[in-house]
Amino acid sequence: MQFEVSDEYIEHIQLLIEEKRNTELLQLLEEVHHADIAEIIDELTLDEATYIIKLLDSTKTSEALMELEEDVRERILDNLSSKEIAEELENMDTDDAADIIAELSEERKQEVISEILDEEHAEHIVELLRYDENSAGGLMAKELVKVNENWSVTGCMTEMRAQAENVTRVHSIYVVDDKNRLKGRLSLKDLLTASSRANISDIYIDKVDYVTVHTKGEEVARVMQKYDLEAIPVVDEMGRLVGRVTIDDIVDFIRDEAEKDYQMAAGISEDVEADDSILRLTRARLPWLILALLGGFISVTVLGTFDAAMQEHAALFFFVPLIAAMAGNVGVQSSAIVLQGLANQSLSGSLWNRLIKEVLLSLLNGAALAFLLIIGGIFLLGFHFWFGVTVGISLISVIVIASLIGTFVPIILDKFGIDPAMATGPFITTSNDIFGILIYFTIAKMILGF
């Protein structure tokens, strides 16, 4: 049965904390999963959450801390001493510990690292902090199981048992040479069925997928997805095995990147949460709103140049929202498809072929929509044939241009190393509104004459 954090359960925990009935509290939370502990902590006040963290064993609370939202975790860490934080880090994998350390101030980082009793663990954390957080080096953990190609099967088993004590999950066994250079991987089945007198060099598999410490997180995710890997080894510039990236780390990375892209596509320039301060939320939203306002001013200016149409063909202005909306919708659709292709590297073929494909697709969609608009306008709204043709041709032209903008702006940004997610949302909508209105009235002027 799935564990559920109810209001009554939280009230009971708060009562135990208030009355400092630690024994009962420990018994209550003893069998609770660390993810559920995090959910409980999220429902408590800061002082109550800190009380729980200090009371429970750090082997459980260290994992619970990683499940919390970053802003909640930061507030709790501010309530802990450097020594208490160090105790939590000692029970974390090095990649998680490095993530925690990275959230601290420079002064606090040094204090916490100096309090870590396991010197090797501290050295590994410091090493990970040197890499970009979105690279394989920043995502990897130092904990893994590796064997030397010159070891015997019997000696290998003894060494593996010792290493496995520090590894939460053994996804793969890696094989290295005397200089710690990655040579291949070891099948557990081959190891168990091999003769005790055999050497690892006789049974290991020399084909192994790997990434370097500087490989971007997106590329790591692509390789792991392509080959269905639960973990992938990471090597340095000299080919030495320095860590591994596991599936849970890459899933977290993909989720974070997706959230950033979604917010950017919606016109939010910073990574924010609903519970953030009004000032931070305003800072994240205002730049794109200013851009939209500027686009609105430009649209009004464009409309002003066609004031003669107001006197002769006032009905044209009733279709401005429709033209602008279709331009924005088509642009966002096109950019969304391209962004998906860029993310999973499925875009293929030349730009010229893509141009032809987008034009043909836009013409087909535009013609279908224009036909419906003309028929509906003539029979339901009663406007004359040439007026319907004007709006129909304008709609087709606007859809073609909006599709091209939505397709090629993300591709161009990606070519220049700029996040293509910036091209979606307000940017595409605003630019297509302007172009849509300009094209609409230009075609109307050519056909209707005013």
N, C-alpha and C positions, 0 to 999 in steps of 0.2 A: 504494500500500500504506500502511495506517495506521501511524503511528509508535507504537512501544511502548516504554515505559520498563521495562526488565527489571532484575533484581537485578544481573546481570553488567554492564549498562550503567552503573548507578549506582556500582558498585564501581570500574569503570574511570575514571569521572570523579573519584571520591574519590582514586584513586591519582595522577591527573594534578595534582590540587590539592595533595596532600601533597608531591609532588616539584616543584611549581611549574613544570610544563611548559606554560607559557601558550600557546605557539604551537600545540601539538597540541590543547590545550583549545579554543582559538578556532576551529581548523579543524573540530573535531568538532561544535561547536555552531553553526557558521556558517549552515547551511541549516535548522536546527531552528526550528519555528514557536514564537512567543512563548507560546502556550498550553502547548506541550510543555515549554518552558523553565520555566514555572511549576510543572508537574508534577515536573520534575527537582528544582527548588529545594525543593519540599515534602518530598522524600525525603532531603535533606541536613541536616546539623547547622546550627545557626545560623551558626557561623563559616564553614563551607563555602558556605552560601547567600550570605552577605555577600561572600565572595571572588568568586563568580560575578557578582554584581551589579556589583561594582567593576571586574571585568575586561572584561565585555561592553560593547558600545556602548549608550548610554542609549536610543537609538531602539528597541532590542529589549527591554531590561530594563524600560523604563517601562511597556510594554504587559504584560509578564510580571507586574509588580507588581500590576496591576489584576486579574489572574486568581487571585491568591492569596487565601486566607481572611484575614479582617481581622486576626485575632490573630497569624497568621504574619507578615503584612506589618508589623504594628506592631513586632514583635521585630526584624525586619530594619532598619526605619527607625531604631530606637534605636541600631543599630550603625553608622549612617551619619552623617557630619557634615552640618551645615545646608547647606553648599555642594554636597555630593554629592546631597542630596535635591533641591535646587533644580535641578541639572542633569537629574535624572529628570523633574521637573515641566515643564521647558521643552520636553520632547518629548511631552508629553501634551496631549490636548484639555483645554480649560479646565474642563469638568465633572468629568473624572477627576482633574485636578490639585486642584480644590476639595475633592473627596472625600478625597484624601490629606491635604491641609492640615487639614481638619476633625478628623482623627484625632489631630493633634498637640496638645501642651499650648499654652497661650496664649503662653508665652515662646518656645517653639520655632517657633510660627507666624510671629512677627515676624522671627525670625532667618532662617528659610527664605525668606520673601517678600523680604526685603532682599537676598538673594543671587541672586534671579532677574534675569538681565541684561536680558531683554526687558521693558521697563517696561509696554508695552501688555498683554502677557500677564499680568503681575502685577496690573495694575489690573482686568482681567477676572476673575481668580481672586478678588480681594477683593470685587468686586461680587457674585459668585455666593454668597459666604459670608454675605451679608446675608439671603438668602432661607431660608425653611424648607426643610429637606432633602427633605421629602415634597411640595413644591409644584412647579409647572412651573418656577419660577425656580431652585429648587434642583437640578432634574433637567436643565435645559437646558445646552447648550454655546454658546459665543459664536461658534464657527467656522461660517460659512455663506457662501453666495454671494448677493449682492443687487445689483440694478441700479436706476438711477434712471429713472422713467417718461419723463423728458425727454431721455434719451440716444438717440443714433442706434444702429442695429444694429451698425455698424462699430466705433464707440467702445465699445459694450457688450462686444463680443468681447474686446477688448484688456484691459478692466478685469476681466472674468471670469477670464481666464487668470491674472492676478496674484492674485486672491482664492483661486482653486482650489488654489494651492500650499500653503495653510495648512489645507485641508479634506480630511479622510481620504476621505470619500464625499460626492459631490454628489447628494443626493436630489432637491432642488428648487432652482429659481432664483426668488428673491422679488423683487418690485417695490415700491419705496418712492417717496415724493415728496421734495421738497427738505427737508422737516422730518423725514425718516426714518420717516414713518408708513407702515404696511403698506397697500399698495393692491391687491396681487394676486400672481399667480405667472406665470411665463413658461415656456411649453412649448418644450423644446429643438428640437422639430420645426418649430414656427412660427418660431423664431429662425433656423434654418438655411435655411428656404425663403423667408424674407422678403427684400425688396429691401434692398440695402445703404444706400439713401437713406431707408428708413423709420425712424420713431421707435418706441421701445419702447411708448409710449402707444397706438400703433396696433395692436399685436399681443398685448399681455398679456391674461391672463384675470383679470377682476376678482373672480371667485368663489374664495375661498380659506378653508379652515378654519383656525382659530387658537385659541390659549388665552392667558390673561393670566398674568403672573408669579405671581399668587396662586392660580391654579387648583390644586385638590388633585390629587395624583398619580393617585388612583383615577379622577377625571374625565378626566384626560389619557389614561389607558389606555382608558377607555370610548370616547372620541371616536376615537382612533386605530384601535381594533378595529372600531368601527361603519363607518368610512369606508375601512378597509384602507389606512391611511397608513403610509409608511415613516419619515416625519418630519413634524413639525407646528411651524409658527412660533410664537414667543412674543412677545407685545407687553406694554408697560408700561401704566400707567394712562392715558397720553396717546395710546395706539395706536401708539407707536413700536416698530419691530422691534428686539428686544434679543437674540434667540437662537432656538434651535430644539431640540426634543426629538426624538431619533432612536429608532428601533425597538429598538436594542440597549439603550439606557438604560431604556426603559419595560419591557422584558422582565426586566431585572435588578430593577427596582422591584417588578414583579408577583411575581417569585420570592421576594424578601425579605419581602414582605407575606404571601405564602402560607405561608412558613416561620413567621412570627410567629403567624399565625392558627392554624396546626396545633399549635404549641407551647402556645398559650393554650387551645385546645380540649382539649389533653391535660393541662391543669392545670399548665403551666409559665409562671411570671409574668415571666420575663426571656428575652431572646434569648441562648441559650447553645449551646455546642457540646459534643460528647462528650468532647473533650480539655480542657475547662475545668477549673479547680481544683475540688476537692471542696467547698470553702466556697461558691463561686459557684453550683455545681449545687444544693447544699442550699438556698441562699437562694432559688433559682428554684422549687424544688419544694415546700418545706416549707409555705408559706402555704395552698396548696390542699389539702395533706394534712391540715393542721390543720382546715380547713373540713370535709373528709370525716370526720375523727374526731368533730367536733362534731355532724355529721349523724348519725353512728352512735350517739352518746349520745342524741340526740333519738329516734331509731328505737327504741332499747332502752326509753326512757321510755314511748313510745307502746305498745310491746308489754306493758309492765308494767301498764298500765291495763286490759288484757284478760286478766288472770291467771285469771279464772274460766273462760275458754275452755279453758285447759290441762287442767282437771279434767273438763269435760264433753265437749269436742270436741278432744282433743289432736292429732288428725290435721290440724287447720287449720294448725298450726305447720309441718308438713312442706311446705306450699305457699307459705310466706313468701318463700323465696329465688326461687321461680318468679315470684311477683307482683312482687317488687322488681326482678328482672332484666328482665321485660317492660316495666315502667314506665321503667326507665333506657334500654333499647334504643329504645323508641318515641320517647322525648323527644329522644334524640340524633339519630335519623333525621329527625324534624320540624325540629329546629333546623338540621341540616346543609342541608336543602332551602331553608329560609328564608335562611340565610347566603349560599348560592349566589345566590339571587334578589336579595338586597340588594347583593351584590358586582357583579353585572352589570346591576342596575337592571331586572330583568325582572318584579318583583312589580307587579301591576296590580290594579285593582278596590278596592272599599272593604273596611275591616276586617270589616264585618258579613258581606259575601259570603265572605270568607276564613274567618270563624268557622263559617258554615254548612257550607262545603266541608270543613273539618277535622273537624267533628262527624260528618258523613256518612261521610267516609273512615274515621274511627276506629271508628264503629259497624260498618261493613262488615268491616274487619280484625278487630275485636274479636269479632264474632259468629262469624266463620270459625274463629278460634283457640279461642274458648270451646266451640264445637261439638266440635272435635277433642279438647279437654281432657275434656269431659263423657263423650263416647263412650269415650275411652281409659281414663278413671278408672273408669267403671262396669264395663267388660268386662275390663280388665287389672288394676286395683287393687281392684275389688270394693266401692267405697263406694256408699252408698245415693243415691237420686235427688236428694233435697233437698240433700244435701251437694254433689253435683255441680253443681246449679243455683246454689248459693251461691258456689262457686268461679268458675263461669262468668260470673255476673252481676258479680262483683267484678272479674274480668279485663277485661270489657268496660268497666266504669266507670273502672278504672285506666288503660286504654289511651286513653280519651277525654280524661281529665284530663291525662295525660302529654303527649299530642299537643298540647293547647291550651297547656300551659306551654312546650313546646319550640318552638311556633310564635310565640307572642306576646311572650315575654320578649325574644328578640332584636330584634323589631320595636320594642318599647317602648324598649329600650336605645338603638337607632339613632335614635329620635325625640329622645332627650335628648343625642345626640352622644357616647354611650359606645360603645366598640368592641363590637359584638354578639357577637364571637367569645368574649367572656367568659361568655356564656350557655351555652356548650356544655361537654362533658366533665364534670368533677367537679360543677360547679354544678347542671346539669340532672339528672345521675344521683342526686346526694344529695337534692335537693329532691323528686324523683319517688319515691325510696325511701320517704321519710317520708310523703308523701301516699298512696302506694300501700298501705303497711301500714295507715294510718289508715282508708282507704276499705274495704280488705279486711275488717278486723275489725268495722267499723261495719255493713257489709252483712251479715256473718255473724251478728252479734248480732240484727239485725232479722229475719232469716229463721229462724235456728236457736234463738234465744233462750237466753241464758246470763247 
